[in-house]
Amino acid sequence: MAFSNSFSFAFCFCFSVILLSFYAKATDVSHDGRAITIDGKRRLLLSGSIHYPRSTPQVILLMWPDLIKKSKEGGLDTIETYVFWNVHEPVRRQYDFTGNLDLVRFLKTVQDEGLYAVLRIGPYVCAEWNYGGLPVWLHNLPGCEIRTANDVYMNEMKNFTTLIVDMMKKEKLFASQGGPIIIAQIENEYGNVQSYYGDAGKAYMNWCANFAESLDIGVPWIMCQQSDAPQPMMNTCNGWYCDSFTPNNENSPKMWTENWTGWFKSWGGKDPLRTAEDLAFSVARFFQLGGTFQNYYMYHGGTNFGRTAAAYVTTTYDYDAPLDEYGNLNQPKWGHLKELHQILKSMEYTLTHGNVTTTNFDNSVSATVYATNESSSCFLGNANSTTDATITFQGNTYTIPAWSVSILPDCKTEGYNTAKVNTQTTVKVKVGKKAEDEPESLAWSWRPETIDDTRVLAKGEITANQLLDQKVAGDDASDYLWYMTSVHLKKDDPIWSKNMTLRVNGTGFILHAYVNGEYVGSQWAQYNVYNYVFEKSVKLHPGKNIISLLSATVGFPNYGGGFEEIKTGISGPVVLVGQNGDEIVIKDLSAHKWSYKVGLHGLKNKLFSTDSRYATKWSTENLPINRMLTWYKATFKAPLGTDPVVVDLQGLGKGHAWINGHSIGRYWPSYLSYDTDCSLDACDYRGTYDNNKCSFNCGNPTQRWYHVPRSFMEDGENAIVLFEEFGGNPSLVNFQTIQVGTVCAHAYEKHTVELACEGRPISAIKFASFGNSQGTCGSFEKGSCDSGRALSILKKASLFF
């Protein structure tokens, strides 16, 4: 359905789009200071990041093509992805490229849609991914120092990178072989941390460049955020804005490898929002000032299934991207950018061949002209964050809203303005759609996690006379590691008193403490503040006392100079503190004999799996709530329809969830977002954006709903299994679907706006105004000038009633 002139609407309706694919074959890729050239044609390239492991596992034949088709329909030429070393080589020299880790299939799917690919091999990726994508076993290799001039690390990096390159060559996936990969990346954002490593960092960076070039892949290599990248490496920019970026070599094109479409969430963090207007402004500004390649990070964020999320990063990785976590269009962002891409593509030849002149006006206003003998195209930019500008340019008068760019394909008529969103806004709602014979609430069974051997008997698997880092003792096999020791006390011991405490310095990031089998207490850190001190009163007795500490990580850190050395687990010291009057006595237990046990029985025995022979002895009686370290299980039927499914875990504490044995990730709905600095009013797109601007959801669960891919569910009975670490109430758990609730739009004069939603008829037209309507989607109001008849005319003209 399409409308033109100045209208505002609110609708509920949908339709679906079928896209056609085609093959694109590039045989030669080169570049100069103006553009990347493919098969002799200078290109203006628009790209988007999609991480194949964050797409729904076990549904690659559906999810990947759908995401890539929607990317193509949105106007992209290229798909950019990292390569995730730790999931491909979880154990040294043991590789996995199956299921949603099938990198070759993913790239061939990109090629099947006629798109190019940028392969960011790294193999360090950051990406809010556990340990930055590096395998934790690297940490435990003798003599290994990560991301520096260290032979052990460089040999491992060389082995994996060569493996990936050889795999791509074998499948003929580089453009030089007729494949889709037009650019490859070595390392990642190393320039941000290089100084930490000193001269060894510089040597390592140069080694990376030489090693990459030696692989002879036939397409250019890039190094992002690397201002001293040696030739022939091309240095690129990452950030919210890269219009002022200048490559370090005049023969390198101006490339933006990460335009952050929003931001990620951390436990306790707020929901990010980057407006469509600001994102479009950043892109238009970049191309106004000579950009040639721009990539959205992320175009589709996806989900951190399993234990893939980095330290304190949430399971959702939606990122406020143009395609949401479930693969649906995030409107108006997707549509507003699509219109921008179309108009930029219409000017591609002029932008990559034309002579460039720029005229600066007052108050951060500028006009840029790209001109060839045949045609010219213009950008009118207003970087002032508060004041609209009216200028006379080439004999015509133009008004440019604050913090916007107007694009004039013929240097006469405005074809697009970044601040004028001429596409629909879609408001999604969560709806319960139970199968016909599904009960109102789930029937739960339960069983306790067995911990007597650790909290009471202190039985471990290895021992050491020191406190071990969790990466060393656990090697990332589990979130959980038991630290256990004993201490013998006599009543004449100097520490003995009626007021004794246990004090633990932890970095785990969660600690649960038991003394002589009794629970003492718990404590956890905050995002980016991993050190904490736990101290609780304890009851000790003469003789042997058992101290059992359960450390839990929530992913390992992923970024920063030396991030790999950040302590995890219980770093110590661990002490007993006694107080007699004013005298304080401390007994340090850090050098005692400690026993260690990785993981929990239920996890090792796969109680979450329908095939586990240990998954028996579930009880339906005396269902406990708010009980720590407890397993819950229930059966359900998949919600009706084909809409994306989420499970509402409000009422639970923290833990892990599985559907039919498939991990949907960690959950932590009891962790509320910090109740400060949230946006109460509609976000003002004007002015520089960062992740603290326009955030919302303060005081609510950081993440309440969790993605349940339909591919995880079966037609008949399904099983949900929860491991509840903190203690919670499963009775509130329920399944819902995500669907369109309302569609709204504002149509500008002489423009057509299209409204669409997924296959449903209009149920009502709630608002229509011809005039200067006010407000935003869901809260439109008539302005001072209104025809008074728009709603009735629209209802009469509609064919849907």
N, C-alpha and C positions, 0 to 999 in steps of 0.2 A: 504494500500500500504506500503511495507516495503523495506528498503534499508540497506546496510551494507557497511563497510569500510569508508573512509574519504570523505564524500560528504557534501556540503551545498546546500540547495534548497530554492526556494520561490514558493509557489503554491497557487491556489485558488480552493479548493474542499472540500467535506464533506462526512461523512457517519454517521449512527446511530448505537448504540449498544443496544441490548436487554439483560438484566441481569436476572439470575434466583435467586430466593430467597429460603431460607430454614429456619427452626426453630432451634434455639439453646436453650437448656434448662439446666440451672445450678441449682443444688439443695444445694450445699454447697460452701461457699466462705470463705476462710481463708487467712492468710498471714504470712510470716516470713521476715527476713531481706533481702532476695534475690528476692522474687517475691510474687505476688498474686496467690493463688491456687484456681482453680475452678474445682469442682468434682475430686479432687485428682491430677489435672494436673497443674503444674506450668506454668504460662502464661506470655508472654511478650505482653503487651497490647498497642495498638495504637488507639487513640481516637480523636474525633473532636467535637467541640461545634457547635450546631445548636439551635437557639432560636425559639421555635415554634411561639411566637407572631410576630416575624419579618419575618416569611414566609408569603406568600401571603394569606390574609384572603379570606374566601369563596371559597377556592380551595384546601382544605385540602386533598381531595381524589386524587389529582394530584401532588401538590407541595411537600408534605411531602414524599410520597414514592419515587418520583424522586430524591430528595435530598439525601435520605438515601441510595437508590440504588447506586447513584454515589459515596457516601462515602464508601460504601462497595467495589465497583469496584476499588476505590482508595487505598484499602488495610487496611481500618479501621476495628477494632473489636467492637468499642464502640462509642456511641453517648452521649455527655455530654450536659446537659441543666440546666439552672437556672429555678426557679419557681418564677413568678413575682407577688408578693403580691398585689400591687396596682391595677392591672387589674383584679385580681380574687376577691378582696374585695374592690371595689371602694367606697362603702358606708359600714359603720360598720355593720357587720352581714348580709350583702347582697352580695351573691356570684355569680360569672359568670364563667362558664367553657364551654361556647358554642363557636361554630365556630372555629376560629384559636386559641382559648384559651382552647380547649379540650385537656388537658394534658394527660388524660387517653388514648385517641385515638392516640395521638402522640407517647406515649410509646409503645402502642400495634403495631403501624406501625414499630417502631424500632425492636420489637420482631419478627414481621412477616418477616423481612429481615434477621433474624438470627443473629442480633447484640445485644450486651449488652448495658446497659444504666448506666450512672452516674447521679444521681439526686441531684443537688445542691439546696437544699431547702432554704438555707439562714436563714431567708427570706429576709435579706438585700442582694442585688446582685451587686450593683455598675453598671457595664455593660453599662455605658453611657446612662442609662435609667432614665427617669424622677424621681427625688427624690430617686435615687438608688433603685427603686422598692418598696419603702415603701409608704403606703397610706398617703396622706397629712393630712387626718383627725387625724392621730396619734398626729400631732403637736398641734392640738387643744383640745386634751383630757386633762381635768384638772389634773394637777400633773404629766403629762407624760414627762419623759426625755428619749430620744431615744438612744438605743444601749449602755446602761449602767445598773448598778444594781439598777433598778427602778421597783417597783412592778407593776405599771400601764403598763409600756411597756412590761415587761416580761410576764404578763398575756395575753396581746394581741398577742405577739409572740408565746406563748405557744398554744393559741387557734388556730391560723392559721396553725402552724407547725403540730399540732395534727390532724387537719382537713385533711391536705395533706397526712400524714402518714396513717391515717385511710382509706382514699380514695384508696391509693395504696394497702393496705392490703385487702380491700374489693374486689378489682379487681385482687388480687393475682399477683401483679407485682414485688414484691421483689424476688430475686433469691432464697431465702429460701422457697418460695412458688412455685417455678418453673417459675418465671417471669424474665424479663431482667435486673432488677436493681441490680447491683453487689456492688455498693458503693453509700453512701449518704453523703451529706455535711451539716454541721450546721454552721451558720454565714458565713462570707466571708471576707478574708484579714483583720481580726480584729487586728492581730499583728502589722499591719502598723500604726494603730491609737490608740492602747490600752493605750499608755502612756498619751495621751490627757485626758483620763478619770481617771487616777490615780488608787488608790486602788479599786475604784468602778469598773473600767474596768477589773481588774484582777478577782474580784469577779463575774462579769458578765460572763467572759469567762469560768470560772469554772462551773458556773451554766448552761451555754449552753451545756458543755460537759456532765454533769450529767443528764440534761434533755434529751438530745439526746439518751444517753445509756438507759434511762428508757423506751424509746418507743419500745424497743425489736423488731427490724426489721429483725434481723437475718443476716445482712450483715454489713461489717465494716463502720465506720463513719470516715470522714476526716475533718480537719480544715486547710485551705490553708493559707500560710503566717503566721503561728502561731507557732513560735519556742518553746514556752512553753506549747504546747498542752498537756493536761494530758492524760495518758493512760486510756482507750484503743483507744483514738482518734489518728489518724495518721496525722502528719503534712506534708504538701506538699509545693511545690515551684511554684511561678508564675513569669514570666519574659521572656525576650528575650533569656536568656541563663540560664540553671540550671544544667550544668554539675558538678559544684563545690558544689552543695547542698548536705547536709548530714542530714538525718532524726534525730530527737532528741532521738530516741530509737532504739537500735540495732535490735529489732524485727519488725521494720517498714520498708517496702520496699521504695526504692527511687522513688518518684512520682512527676510528673510535671503536674499540673492541668491546667496551662495556658502557652502555648508557643505562643507568640503573632505573628501571621502570617503577620501582617502589623501594621496598627494603624487606629484609627477612625479620622474623620474630624470634625473640628469646623468651624463655620462661620468666614470667614477671614483666615482660615488655608489653608495649601497646601495639595496636593494629596500625600499620603504616598506610598512608594514602598519598600518592603523588597524582595530582590532577592531570587530566588529559590535556588541558590547556598548557600547563607548564612543560610537560613532556614534549608536546608538539613544538613549543617555542624553542626548546633546547635543540631539537633536530633541525628545524628550519634555520635557526641561527648558525648551526654548524655548517650547513650547506651554503648559506649566504656567504660565509667567510672561508670558502674554499674546500670544504670537506668532500671526500669522495667515497668513503666506506663508513657505514654506521651500523652498529649492532646493538639490539636491545637485550640487556641482561636484567631480567629474564623476559622472553616472549611467552614461555609457559614454564612456570616454576615447578609444579607438581607436589609430590609427597615424599617425605623422608621415611620410607618404610623401614621396618626392622630397626637396626641400631646404627643407621647411616648418618644421622644428624651429628654435627659437631657439638662441642661443649655448650650445653644449655640452650641449644637451638631447638625450636619446636618441631613437632612432627609435620605440621603444615609448612610448605615452602611456596605458598601462593604468590608471594612477592608483589601483589597488586599488579600482576602482569596482564598484558592484553588478552591472553587466554588464561582462565582461572585454574585453580588447582585441579578441577575435574575435567578440564579441556573445553569448557564453554566460553563463549565470547564475553569478555569483561567490557561491557558497554557503559559509557561512551568511548572508553579509551581505544578499543580495537577499531571502531568505525571512524573516529576522528583521525587516527593515524593512517588508516587506509586511504582516506581522501587526500591526506598530505602526500602519501607515497605516489598516488596517481598523478598529482600535479607535478611532483618532482620528476617523475619518469617522463612526463610529457616534455620536459625541458632538458633531458639527459644530454643530448648532443651539444646544446648551447653551453651547458654548465661544464662540460668536459673539454670543449674546444674553444670557447669564446674568450675574448679579451675582457679583462676585469677592471672596472673602475668603481671606486667607492667615494661617495660624498657624505661628509659628516655634518649634521645639523646640530642645533643646540639640544641639551638635555638628553644625551645618549640616544639620539635618533640618527639613523644612517640610511642611505640608499646605495644599493650595490647593483651594478649593471653588468651582465654577461652578454657580450655581443659578438656575433660572427657576421660575415658578409650577407648571410641569408636572413638572420633573425636576431632578436635580443630578448632577454628575460630579466626580470628585476625582482629584488627583495627590498622591502621597506621595513626596517627594523626599529622598534622602540624598546630599548632596554631600561627605560625608566620604570620603576616599580610602583609609581603612584599616579602619574599624570599622563592622560591621553595626549596625543600630538596631532596637530593638523599642519600639513606641509604642502607646499606647491612643488611639484616635481614634473619636469618635462611638460610644463604648461597646464597640468591638471592638479586639482586639489584632492588630497587624500587625508582621511582621519585614521590614525593608527592607535588602537587601544594600548594602554600601558602594558608593558611586559608581553609584547606580541610581535609577530612578524607577518606582514602582508606579502603575498606572492602574486606577482603579475606576470603571467607567462609571456605576454606580448608587450610588457612594459606600459600597458595602458589600463587594462581592466583587472581589478582584483579578482583572482580566482580562488583565493583561500586566505583566511586569517587564522592564526593559531588560537586566538582568544574566542573565536566564534564557533562554538561546537554545533555543527549542523548534522548531528547524528543522534540516534536514540540513546537514552539512558535506561538501562534494564535493572529493575529491582528484583532480586531473587528472594524467595521465601522457602522455609522448610515446612514440609507437609507430611503428615503421617499417612502412609498408604499401605495398610496391613492387608495381607492375603485374607481371603474371605473367612477362613476358619481359624485365623490367628487370634489368640487370646489378647486381652487388653494389656497384660503385663507378662513379662518373661518369668518362667518357673525355673528357679535357680537351684543348683546343687553345689556343694562345696567340699573342700578338704584342706587341711592345714599344710603349710610347708614344713617339712621335717627339719628341725634345727637342733635337736638334742645332742647330736654328736659334736656340734660346734659350740653352742652356747653353754652346754653343761660339761661335756667331756673334752672339749678343745682338741678334737682329732683333726689333723691337717694332712696335707699331701707332701709338703716340703717344709723344711725348717731353716732358720737363719738366726744368727745372733745380732740381728739388726732389723730395722724397719725398712721393708722393700717398697720401692715405687710400684704402683699398681700395674704400670706397663711392663715392668720386669717380671713380676710374679704372675700376672694374669695374661700378658701378651694379647690383650683385647679379645679373649675368648668369651668374656662375659662382662656385664656391667658390675658384677658383684665379686668381692674378695673378702674372705674372713681373715682377720688378724687375731691370733689367740696366744695368750701367754698365761703363766701362773706366777703367783708371788706368795712366799711363805712369810707369815708374820707371827711374832710373839707379842705377848702383852707388854713386855719390857722394851719392845722396839721403839726407838725415838719417835717414830711417826704415829704410833698408836694413840688414838684419841677418840672422843665421842663425835668429833666433827672432821670426818675425812671426806675428801672429794677425789674424783677422777678427772684429770685435765688432759685433754687430747688436742694437739695441734693437727688439724686435718686439711686436706686439699682434694677430697675425694670424688664427688663434691657433696656427698651425703654420708652421714654417719649414724648408725644405730648401735648403742652400747648395751652390753649385758655383763653383769658381775654375779658370779656364782649362779648362773642360770636365770637370774632375774633381770627384767628389762629396766634400764636406768634412764634412757632418754635418747632423743635424736636431735640432729642439727644439720643444716645444709647451707651452702653458700649462695651467692647471687651471681648473675651473669657478669663475667669479667672480673669478679672479686672472689677468687677461689680459696683464699686462705681464711680459716676461721678457727676459733678456740672453743671447744666444747668443755664444759665443766659442770659436773653434777655431784651431789652428795651420794655416797655409796655406803653400804653396810658390809663390812668385812669381819671375818672371824679369825681367831687364832688358828694357825695351821695354813693349809693350802687354799688359796683363793684363785678362782678362774676368771680371767678377764677376756671377753670375746667381743671383738669390734667388727661389725659388718660395714665395710666401705662400699659405696655405690657411686659409680660415675654416671654422668648423663652425656656421654660422648667425650672425646678428647679435644683439646684446643686445636685450632686450625690456622691461626694467622699470627704473624709478628716475627721479628727477629728472635730466633731461639725458642719459638713456640714449642718445639718438640722436647725441650728440656723442662717445661713447666711441670712441677711435681704433681702427681696424682696419687690418690690413696691417702694413707696416713703417713705424713712426712715426719711427724714427731716434733718435739719430744712428747712422749706419753709418760705422765707422772702421777703419783699419788701425793696428795697434799694433806698433811695433818696439822691441826692447830690446837695448842695447849696454851690458853691465855693469850698472851701477845706473841708467843713463839710460834713460828711457822716452819714446819719441817717438810722437805720434799724428797721423795724417793723416785729416782728416774728409772723407768722400766724400758727405755728405748733400746738398751743393749742386752736385754734379757733374751732368752731363747724364745723365738716366736714361731708358731706354726701357721701355715697358710693353706687355705682351701679356696680354689677358684669356683665361682658359681654357686648355684643352689640345686638341691636334689630335683625339684620339680622341673627345672630347666634342662638339666642333664637327662632326665628321664622323659622329656618331651611330653609333659602332661597336656600341652596345647595341641598335640597331634592326634588325629583320629586313628592313626595306625600304631600308636605307642602301646606296648603290652603293659606298661605301668599305669596307663590312664584308666584305672579302675578305682573302686572304693570311694566313689563320690557319695556324699550323704545329702539327703533332702530335708533332714530334720534339724531343728534348732539352728537355722541359718544365722550365722553371726554377722553383725555389722560392726564397722569401726574396729575390726580386728586386723592387726598387722600380719604380713607374710601369709596371706590366705589366697587360695585358688577358688575361683568361681566358674561355673559352667552352666550354659543354658542352650536350648535349641530354639530356632525360629525359622520362619519362611521368608524368603526374599520379598521386599515390598513390591507391589504391583507396578507395572510399567517399565520404562527404560531410562527414566531420569536417574542422575547420579544419586548414590545412597551415602548417607552419613549415619554414624551411631552417636547418640547423645550420651556422654559419660558423666554428666553432672551428678554429683553425689559421691563420686569416687575420690580417692586421694591421689595416689601416684602408682604407676605400674606399667604393665605391658599388655597388649590385647592381640588376640588372634581370631581370625575367621576361617573355619575349616582348616586349621593348621597354618594359614598364611598370616604372617605378622603384618598388622596395620600400624605398628610403631609404638613408641612410648606414649603414655598419657599422663597428664598432671593437671586435671581441672581444678584441684584445690589451690593451685598457685595463682593468685589473683594478680592482674596487671597493676602496676604501681598507680596509685590514685592521685597522680599529679600531672599537670601540664597537658591535659587532653583538650582537643578542640571542641568547644561547645557550639560554635557557630559554623555555618558552611565555610569550607576551606577557601581562602583567598589564594587564587593561583598566582597572584602577582608577587614577585620577589623571589630571591634565591631559595631553592628547596634544599632541605636535608632531612634526615630520618627523624628529626625531632619536631618537624613542622607537620601540622595537619594529622596528628595521630589521634586515635580514639580508642574506646573500649576500656577506659580506666575503671578500676575497681571490680571488674568482671573476670571470670576465669580466662587465663591467657589463651587456652584452647579448650573449648567445650565439645565441639563436634569433630569427628574423625572420619576420614574418607574410607569407605568400604567399597572397593571396586566390584562391580557386578560379576566380573570374571572370577572373583573369589567365592561366589555363591552358586549354589545349585538350585535346580527347579524344585526339589523336594525339601527335605529337612536340612538345616544348616546348624552349625555349632559355633557359639561364641565362647571363648575362654579368656578369663582375665586373671592376671597375677597382680594382686593388690598388695603393694609394699607398705603403704602408710596406714591403711585402714579406711574403709568407706562403706557406702550403702549401695549395693547394685540394684535395688528395687526400682530406681528411677531410670535405669538404662532403657533406651528405646531407639528404634530405627526410624529415620525420616528420609524423604527425598528432597532434592533441590530442584525447584522449578521457578519459572518466571511468574512473579506476582503482578507487577505493574510495569508498563512501558511508557516513557515520557519523552517528549522532544520539544525543541524550540526551532522553528524553521525561519531562517533569515530571508529577507526579501531577495527575489531573483535566484533563490536556491531551492532545490528539491530535497526533502528529507524522506527517508524510507524507514518504516517501522516494521519490526519482525520479531517473532518469538516462537518457541519450539513446538510447532504443530498443533496449537490449541486455538479455538475460536475466541473472538472477543466476547467477554461477558458483560462489559459495560464501558461506556465512554464517560469518564468522570469529570473531565474538564476540557474546555476548548476556549480559546480567546484569540481574537484578531485585534491587535493593538499593542500596547506596551505592557504586557503581562509581567508580573514580578514573581520572584521566588525560584525554587528549584524543584526537581522531580519529587512528587509526593506532597509538596506544599505550594503549588502554584496559586497565585492570586491575580485577579484582574487589576490592571493599573488604572491610571487616570484617564486613559484613552482606550475605549473598548467598543467594538461594534454592537455588542449585546446579543448578537444572533449566531455567533460562531458555533455554539454547542448544538443548537437545534438544526442548523444547516448540515453540520457534520453527521449528526445522527440520521437525518433524512437521507443523506447521500450514501451512508454506509450500506454495504451489501451483506453485512454479517448479522443483521437482526431480522 
